[in-house]
Amino acid sequence: MIYKRRLRNTILTHAVVIFVGFAMIYPLLWMVSSSFKPSSEIFAASSFLPKEWTLENYIQGWEGFSGYTFTTFYLNSFLVTGLVVVGIVLSSTLTAFAFSKINFKFKGIFFSIMILTLMLPKHVKIIPQYIIFTKLGWINTYLPLIVPSFFGIQGFFIFQMVQYMKSIPFTLFEAARIDGCSIFGIYRKIVMPLSLPCIITTIILGFMWTWNDFFSQLLYLSDVKKFTISIALRMFVDTSGGSSWGAMFAMSVVSLLPLFALFLIFQRYIVEGVTSGSIKG
């Protein structure tokens, strides 16, 4: 009886998990399926799978608009996202190293202020930031999207790295200092290698958040040549009055490929980076 009850509970649990998982992933599957349908069939057909498979949506979508192919938007997204991720990693690791391993005056106060920034809604900063960037002449450039990341504005990543770096034994730092290693030498030769799981987690999350960012890029970019994928996808609807849904779905699928590849390759580091910092910290 006990075995049968456990088996029944196991089957029921797996059934619920599968159902919930399918419900969550269904919109994505529908989008992938619709990307292979003719435009006239996307909303008219009742079947999930295409009656007539076609690659026309991908061909049409990659041709882009305004004389720019989707290759341009792809390269723009990689440029912005890559530089932002570099900025996040450098600024977050340096700030977290200072908070976790260096004693300085008002350290607790500064750390509390940093934590408070996590509770500040992003939209509160929009108008002041836009005014500053306008006076600097940065509007319609990538600078408002890239430069702030080099100044430790991502409190979440700093907090995550602080918790992880606290788990690194302080004896390693003392031994390095005795051997004559400088502060930046310790940061480069000890902290960075030992914090690799947390750094990779930061890279993955930073890449995903920046790649999918729509509002900031829409706010500061107005030249089609500088558009990223997030803004370019919206143009398929705006420029054709809603008649290019197939091309938009096709390019949406293409835009998700780097995120899927990044997650599949480094997914174990996400779990290790997050859980190690929370457990040991």
Stockholm file with secondary structure:
# STOCKHOLM 1.0

chainA/1-281         MIYKRRLRNTILTHAVVIFVGFAMIYPLLWMVSSSFKPSSEIFAASSFLPKEWTLENYIQGWEGFSGYTFTTFYLNSFLVTGLVVVGIVLSSTLTAFAFSKINFKFKGIFFSIMILTLMLPKHVKIIPQYIIFTKLGWINTYLPLIVPSFFGIQGFFIFQMVQYMKSIPFTLFEAARIDGCSIFGIYRKIVMPLSLPCIITTIILGFMWTWNDFFSQLLYLSDVKKFTISIALRMFVDTSGGSSWGAMFAMSVVSLLPLFALFLIFQRYIVEGVTSGSIKG
#=GR chainA/1-281 SS CHHHHHHHHHHHHHHHHHHHHHHHHHHHHHHHHHTTSCHHHHTTCCCSSCSSCCCHHHHHHHHCBTTBCHHHHHHHHHHHHHHHHHHHHHHHHHHHHHHHHCCCTTHHHHHHHHHHHTTSCGGGGHHHHHHHHHHHTCTTSSHHHHGGGGGTCCHHHHHHHHHHHTTSCHHHHHHHHHTTCCHHHHIIIIIHHHTHHHHHHHHHHHHHHHHTCCHHHHHHCCCGGGCCHHHHHHHHHHTTTTCCHHHHHHHHHHHHHHHHHHHHHHHHHHHHHHHHHHHHC
#=GC SS_cons         CHHHHHHHHHHHHHHHHHHHHHHHHHHHHHHHHHTTSCHHHHTTCCCSSCSSCCCHHHHHHHHCBTTBCHHHHHHHHHHHHHHHHHHHHHHHHHHHHHHHHCCCTTHHHHHHHHHHHTTSCGGGGHHHHHHHHHHHTCTTSSHHHHGGGGGTCCHHHHHHHHHHHTTSCHHHHHHHHHTTCCHHHHIIIIIHHHTHHHHHHHHHHHHHHHHTCCHHHHHHCCCGGGCCHHHHHHHHHHTTTTCCHHHHHHHHHHHHHHHHHHHHHHHHHHHHHHHHHHHHC
//
